Amino acid sequence: MQFADALNWRYAAKNMNGQAVPSTKVDAILEAIRLSASSTGIQPYEIVVVSDPVLKGKIHELACPQPQVVEGSHLLVFAAQLSVTAEHIQAYIAHMAQVRQVSLESLNGFSESLKGGLLTMSASDIKNWTARQAYIALGFGLVAAAIEEVDSCPIEGFNPAVMNELLGLNEKNLTSVVLLSLGYRDAEKDFLAKARKVRKERSELFVELA
């Protein structure tokens, strides 16, 4: 499927048929999320991948009573960091030095720049920033799923406090910010499955300054 065709095929599936998504397709989607863009590249979030039916049932009952949670094959919980510390930055810089085979000293300027920016932000600003980074990753997941011809639905309507408790996120300095259900559409049950995509026209959406 061509890129534009995949985006036109994609929609937020409201009902799924319970069919399992093959592991190769899930892996491809997760790899796209792993490779997604993030400010400074630090990726201040984790993604919890839930496929256990019992846990999905608990999430549906207690935190997110939307059908895609239990009808879908996998539920991805995007969890943003509640804070960014000097230790986070040091670990990131050390990983960068290892991957790029450069000295830690050569990254001192970048490290100090990160500390000067991230460590001076307020707690609320950090939470907003890490959540926005998680949403960038979500976008990559949505597109990757479409290319793999896997249906998906981003979900914001859930109880983060309960979700955090169910998944033990608070203990990891994380909070859930958005969900992504993966599966296959139930074309008979989902009223949107055959509906035309509604989007702004190009002339309404873009302001081109030449």
C-alpha positions as CSV (number, residue, x, y, z in Angstrom):
1,M,0.0,0.0,0.0
2,Q,1.3,3.4,-1.0
3,F,1.8,6.0,1.8
4,A,-1.1,8.3,0.9
5,D,-3.4,5.2,0.3
6,A,-2.5,4.0,3.8
7,L,-3.4,7.3,5.4
8,N,-6.7,7.4,3.5
9,W,-7.4,3.8,4.6
10,R,-6.7,4.6,8.3
11,Y,-9.3,5.8,10.6
12,A,-9.9,5.6,14.4
13,A,-11.6,2.2,14.6
14,K,-14.4,2.2,17.2
15,N,-15.0,-1.5,17.2
16,M,-12.5,-4.3,16.5
17,N,-13.1,-8.0,15.8
18,G,-10.7,-9.6,18.3
19,Q,-8.3,-11.0,15.7
20,A,-4.7,-11.0,16.9
21,V,-2.1,-8.8,15.1
22,P,0.9,-10.9,14.0
23,S,4.0,-10.3,16.1
24,T,5.9,-9.2,13.0
25,K,3.5,-6.4,12.4
26,V,3.5,-5.4,16.1
27,D,7.3,-5.4,16.0
28,A,7.3,-3.1,12.9
29,I,5.0,-0.7,14.6
30,L,7.0,-0.7,17.8
31,E,10.2,-0.1,15.8
32,A,8.7,2.9,14.1
33,I,7.8,4.3,17.5
34,R,11.3,3.6,18.8
35,L,12.7,5.5,15.8
36,S,10.3,8.5,16.2
37,A,11.5,12.0,16.5
38,S,11.7,13.6,19.9
39,S,13.1,17.0,21.1
40,T,16.8,16.6,21.8
41,G,16.4,12.9,21.1
42,I,16.1,12.0,24.8
43,Q,12.7,10.3,24.5
44,P,11.3,11.1,27.9
45,Y,8.7,8.4,28.0
46,E,8.1,4.6,27.9
47,I,5.4,2.6,26.1
48,V,3.7,-0.3,28.0
49,V,2.5,-2.9,25.5
50,V,-0.4,-4.8,26.9
51,S,-1.7,-8.0,25.2
52,D,-2.7,-10.0,28.2
53,P,-6.6,-10.4,28.1
54,V,-6.9,-10.4,31.9
55,L,-5.0,-7.1,32.2
56,K,-6.9,-5.6,29.3
57,G,-10.1,-6.6,31.0
58,K,-9.0,-4.8,34.2
59,I,-8.1,-1.7,32.3
60,H,-11.4,-1.8,30.5
61,E,-13.3,-2.2,33.8
62,L,-11.4,0.3,35.9
63,A,-9.6,2.8,33.8
64,C,-11.0,2.9,30.2
65,P,-14.4,1.5,29.4
66,Q,-14.0,1.7,25.7
67,P,-14.5,-1.4,23.5
68,Q,-11.2,-1.1,21.6
69,V,-9.4,-1.9,24.9
70,V,-10.7,-5.5,25.0
71,E,-11.7,-6.0,21.3
72,G,-8.2,-5.0,20.1
73,S,-5.2,-7.3,20.0
74,H,-2.7,-4.9,21.7
75,L,-3.0,-1.8,23.9
76,L,-0.1,0.6,23.9
77,V,0.1,2.9,26.9
78,F,2.2,5.9,26.3
79,A,3.6,7.0,29.7
80,A,5.5,10.3,30.0
81,Q,8.2,11.0,32.6
82,L,7.1,13.2,35.5
83,S,10.6,14.7,35.7
84,V,13.9,14.9,33.9
85,T,17.0,14.8,36.2
86,A,20.7,15.2,35.8
87,E,20.9,11.4,36.0
88,H,18.6,11.0,33.0
89,I,20.7,13.4,31.0
90,Q,23.9,11.7,32.0
91,A,22.6,8.3,31.0
92,Y,21.4,9.7,27.6
93,I,24.8,11.2,27.0
94,A,26.6,8.0,27.9
95,H,24.4,6.0,25.6
96,M,25.0,8.5,22.8
97,A,28.8,8.3,23.3
98,Q,28.6,4.5,23.1
99,V,26.4,4.3,20.0
100,R,28.3,6.9,18.1
101,Q,31.7,5.8,19.4
102,V,32.8,9.2,20.5
103,S,34.2,10.4,23.8
104,L,32.1,11.7,26.6
105,E,34.2,14.9,26.6
106,S,33.2,15.6,23.0
107,L,29.5,15.8,24.2
108,N,30.1,18.1,27.1
109,G,28.7,21.1,25.3
110,F,25.5,19.2,24.3
111,S,25.2,17.9,27.9
112,E,25.5,21.3,29.4
113,S,22.9,22.7,26.9
114,L,20.4,20.0,27.9
115,K,21.0,20.6,31.6
116,G,20.6,24.4,31.1
117,G,17.3,23.9,29.4
118,L,15.6,20.9,31.0
119,L,16.8,21.2,34.6
120,T,15.6,24.8,34.8
121,M,12.0,24.0,33.7
122,S,9.2,24.0,36.2
123,A,7.6,20.7,37.1
124,S,4.4,21.5,35.2
125,D,6.4,22.6,32.1
126,I,8.4,19.4,32.2
127,K,5.2,17.3,32.4
128,N,3.7,19.2,29.4
129,W,6.9,18.8,27.5
130,T,7.3,15.1,28.1
131,A,3.7,14.5,27.2
132,R,4.1,16.3,23.9
133,Q,7.1,14.1,23.1
134,A,5.0,11.0,23.8
135,Y,2.4,12.3,21.3
136,I,5.0,12.6,18.6
137,A,5.7,8.9,19.2
138,L,2.0,8.2,19.0
139,G,1.9,9.8,15.6
140,F,4.6,7.5,14.3
141,G,2.7,4.5,15.7
142,L,-0.5,5.6,13.9
143,V,1.2,5.9,10.6
144,A,3.2,2.7,11.0
145,A,0.0,0.8,11.8
146,A,-1.6,2.1,8.7
147,I,1.3,1.0,6.5
148,E,1.1,-2.4,8.1
149,E,-2.6,-2.5,7.4
150,V,-3.3,-2.8,11.1
151,D,-6.3,-0.8,12.5
152,S,-5.7,1.5,15.4
153,C,-7.5,4.0,17.6
154,P,-5.8,6.7,19.8
155,I,-7.6,7.0,23.1
156,E,-7.5,9.9,25.5
157,G,-10.7,9.1,27.4
158,F,-9.4,7.2,30.3
159,N,-8.5,7.6,34.0
160,P,-4.8,8.2,34.2
161,A,-4.6,7.8,38.0
162,V,-6.2,4.4,37.8
163,M,-4.1,3.4,34.8
164,N,-1.0,4.4,36.6
165,E,-1.9,2.3,39.6
166,L,-2.8,-0.8,37.4
167,L,0.6,-0.6,35.6
168,G,2.8,0.6,38.5
169,L,3.8,3.7,36.6
170,N,4.1,6.1,39.6
171,E,6.9,4.1,41.0
172,K,8.8,4.5,37.7
173,N,8.4,8.3,37.6
174,L,5.8,8.0,34.8
175,T,2.2,8.9,34.1
176,S,0.0,7.6,31.3
177,V,-0.9,10.3,28.8
178,V,-2.5,8.5,25.8
179,L,-3.4,5.0,24.6
180,L,-3.2,3.3,21.2
181,S,-5.3,0.2,20.5
182,L,-4.1,-2.1,17.7
183,G,-6.3,-4.7,16.0
184,Y,-8.6,-5.2,13.1
185,R,-11.8,-3.3,12.4
186,D,-15.2,-4.9,12.8
187,A,-16.7,-3.6,9.5
188,E,-20.2,-4.7,10.4
189,K,-20.3,-3.3,14.0
190,D,-18.3,-0.1,13.5
191,F,-20.5,2.6,12.0
192,L,-17.4,4.5,10.8
193,A,-15.7,1.6,9.0
194,K,-17.3,2.6,5.6
195,A,-17.6,6.3,6.2
196,R,-15.7,8.8,4.1
197,K,-12.8,10.5,5.7
198,V,-13.6,14.1,6.6
199,R,-10.6,16.5,6.6
200,K,-10.0,20.2,5.8
201,E,-9.2,21.0,2.2
202,R,-5.6,22.0,1.5
203,S,-6.6,25.6,0.9
204,E,-8.2,25.8,4.4
205,L,-5.4,24.1,6.3
206,F,-2.2,25.5,4.8
207,V,-1.0,29.1,4.6
208,E,1.8,29.1,2.0
209,L,4.1,32.0,2.1
210,A,6.3,32.1,-1.0
